[in-house]
């Protein structure tokens, strides 16, 4: 039987029971900072922890200041729901993926649309900037089963990657810039080289028993987290591709996960109406918050003192860590 003692209103640090180490719990309070007109499908925090972007079924992207949560501006131009977003590594641009079959590039300072990237033949679901400060390359995934790489500055398609046998759901770059991971309804995760001369998969990760909805590298590029329609998270050691942990995390699908800068703290969001935090080294749950509504998307500041949550009722919510000092965030490690 596990036992965790209270200390000054916060669940205590490490407790030993029958030789098992119980991870320290973290506690958060929830507030609503604003709303979209429909479900919030994506959240992305910029590198310097000064801004969060959200996207929605309402076809807009909203920018919010951190840590105060004030709405800065709305970006409009898509003619279909906006499924995902990604800041560029230098925080100057944002890429968006939409069911209107386009990827769009936006200038953050002005809010203007810089590029409309056309080439996918079905809804665009995932988008991710190469996080190198000097890179203009953006990756996208689509229900057309492909992964595409684009030059966001020139507005041209660079390469199409084919390997998935069903719709591709999400995509992420490794922070060392060497690899790209895509996931699919075919229950696989494919690892690709970022070398533009290479088109064949480097590795296919199998093990999920349901469609894989998201994939994300840790900031040190040593781990890949993937999640699926059954509420399962898998942690893979990279670049070897060895499966190191399976976490039966939620009772409904997990659409989004996000790492903190320590590379071991992972947050997950689910349609079971909860946001949870995990220590991937042990697989232990260190926080559970019942949001009260289905959750589509999540991201967090580097230290995980603020978790930004995108909800099915259109609300954008902050989970703020009790006792943490807002605003004192370290830039993300690369």
N, C-alpha and C positions, 0 to 999 in steps of 0.2 A: 504494500500500500504506500503510495506516495504522499508526502506531507510537506507543505510549504508554509512557513511561518510568516506572519505579518510583522513588519518593522517600519514604524513611522508612516503608516498608511500605504507603503509599497511592499509588494511581496518580496520576501527576503532573498538574499543571495543564495549561494550554493548550499544545498542541504544534502547530506549523505544518508541514504536509506538503503539498507541491504547492499551496500557497496556501489550503489548507483548515484551518479552525480545529477542533481536536478538543476537545470539552467535557471539563471536569474530571470524573473519575469519583468516585463516593461508595461507600464500603464499609461493610457492615453485618454484624453477627453475629446469629444466630437463637437464640431460646429459646422454650420453650412455657410459658405462664403458667397455663393451665388448660384445662378441656374442657367441652363440652356432651355430651349423650348421643347426638347425631346431628350431621349436617352443619351448619356455621355459614354462614348465608345472608346475613347483613348485619352491618356494622360501622359505627359512627358515633362520632366524637370530639366532645365538647362544646366550646363556644366558648372556654372558659378553659383547655383542655388539662389538666383535672384528672380527667377520667373518660372511659371508653370504654364503649359499649354494644354487645352482640352479640345476635343472634337466631338461632334454629335450627329445624331440622326437628323437634326435640324439643318444640316448642310453648312454649318459654320464652325469656325475655330475661334476660341477665346484665349486671350493671354491674361494671366493673373500675376500680380507682383508677390514676391516672397520676402519676408515672412508674413506680411500683413494681409495678404489675400484679397487685395483690391483688383477689380477688373480694369485692365488697361485698355484693351481694344478688342473688337471682333473682326475677323477676316472673312470676307464673303466673296464667292466666285464659283464654288462647286455647284453642280446641278443635281447632285445626289448626296446621300449620306456620306459623311466623312468618317472613315473607319479607323484611321490611325494617323499618327503624326510623329515627327522626329526633328529635334533641333540639330543644326549643324554643329560640328565640333567647336567652332569659334563663336557660337551663339548668335550669329548675325542673320541666319536664315532658318526657315522651318519648311520641311517637306510634309505634304499631306497626301493621303491615299483615299480614293473615293469610289463609290459605286457608280459614278459617272464614267468610269474606266480611265480616269486620268490620275497622274501624279502632278501636283502643283508645288511650285517653289515660291516662297513668300519672303519679302524683305521685312525683317522684324521692326526696324526703326520706323519705316514709313507705313507699314501695313500693306504695301502694294504687292501685286502678283508679278513675279519676275518671269516665270516659265510655266507653260502647260505641256506636260510630257505625255504624248499619246503613242500607244503601241500595244497595250494589253487589249485583248478581245473580250474580256469579261470584267466583272467588278474587281477593283484593286483593293486588297485587304490589308496588306502589311507594307510598311515603308520604314527605312532606316538609313540615316546618313553614316558614311564612314566617319568615325569620330576624330580622326586626325584633323588638327586645326587648319591644315592647308589643303584638305581634300574637298573636291566638289562632287564626289561620286555618291550616288544614292542608289540603294537597292529597293526593289518592290516585289511583292507577291500578289498573285491573282487567282481567281477561280478558273482562269484559263490554264492552270497547272504549271505555269512558268514562274521563274525568277528573272527579273530584268535588272540590269545595271545601267545607270544614266549618268551623263555629265550634266549636272544641274546648272553649271555656268553657261555651257554652250546650248543646252536644251536638246541634246541628242542621245539616242540609245547607243550604248556601247556593246552590250552583249546580252544574249538570252540563254538562260540555263534551263535545260530540260532533264528531268529525272523522276519527278513525282508523277504518280499515276492517277491522282485525284487532286482536287483543288488545294492550292497552297494557302496557308492561313497567316503565317507571320514570318519575319526575317530579322536577323540581327547580325551586325558586325562584331568580331572580336576586337577588343580595345588595343591589341597590338597590331591590328590592321592586316593580319595574315589570312583570316578565315571569315567565312560567312556561313550562317546556319539558317536553314529554312525548314518549316514543318508543315504537315499536310494531313488531310483527312485520310490519306493512305496509311496512317499510323506510324510513319517514319519521320526521322529528322535527317536531313542531308547536310553534310559539311562540304563546302566548296572552297577552292582557292580564290583569293582576291586577285591573283595574277590574271590579267585580261586575256592572256594567250591560252589559258586553260579553261575548258568547258566541262570536262568530265567530273563527276563527283569524286571527292577524296575519300569519303566514308559515308556509309548509311547506318544510322543508329536505329536499332529495332528494340522493342521491349514494351512499348505502350500497347494497351489492349483496346484503345479507343482513338478517335481522331485527335491529333496533336494540335493544340490551338495556339501555343506560343513557345518561343525559344529565346533565351537571353543569356549572354555571357556575363560573368563577373568582371569587375574592372581590371583585375590582374590577368584576365583571359585564361585562368587555370580551371575554371568550372563553367559548365553550361547547364542552365536550369530549363526544363521543359515541363509543360503541363497539358492535361488532356480533358476531354469531354466527361470523363468519369470522376473528375476531381482529384486526380493523381498527379503528383509532382515527381519528376526524376532528376537526379543530380548526376552529371557525367564529368569525369576527369578529362581535361583537355590538355594537349591535342590527342591523347591516346584513344579517347572515346570509351573508356572503361566506365561502366555503370557503377557508381559508388553508393547510391542511396535511392530508395523509393519511399515516398511519404504519401500515405493515404490522407490527404490534407482536407478535402471538402466533400460534402455530400451531393454537390452539383458541379457543373462544369467550371473550370478555371480559365478565364479568358486572359488573365494578365498576372505577371509576377515581376518583381523588381528587386535588385540587390542594393544593399547599403555599401558604403565605401570600404568597410572592413572585409568584404568579399566572403563573409560567412553568414551574414544576416539577410534573410530573404523574406519578402512580403508577398502574399498571394491574395487575390480578390476573386470572389465567386458569386454565382447566382444563388447560392444558399444564404445570401444576405450577410455574409461575414467577411471580414478582413483578418488575416492571420499572419503572424510573424514566426519565423523558424530559424533555428540554429542548424545550418546544413551540416556542420561537423558531427552533430549527434542526432539530428532529425527531430529534436524536441521542439514543441510549440512553446514560444515565450510570450505570446500575446494573442488574444482573440477578442475582437470587437464585433458585436452584433449591430450592424448598421441599420437594420430594420427595413431595408429595401434591397433589391437585387443589385449587385455591384459588377460592372463591366470592366473597369479599368482602375489602375493604381500606379503611382510612382511615389518617390520619397526623396527628401533631401539627403545629403551625403551621410550625415550622422544618424539618420532615421528619426530625428526629433519632430519632423512634420511629415505625415503621410497624406498625400492628396488622393482623393477617392472620387471616381466618376460613377454616377448611379443611374439606374433605370428610370427614376422619376425626374431626370434632368438636373438634379442637384449636383453641385461640386462641393465636396466636404473636406475639411481638415481634421485629421486626427493629430492632436498636439500632445507630445509627451509631457507628462506631469513632472515638474522640476527642471525641465530643460530650458536653456536660455535661447529664445528665438533670435534669429539673425546671425548667430555665431556658428556658421556652417563652414566647413572646409571645402574648397573646390574638390571635385571628384578626382580620385587617383586614376592614372592611366597606366 
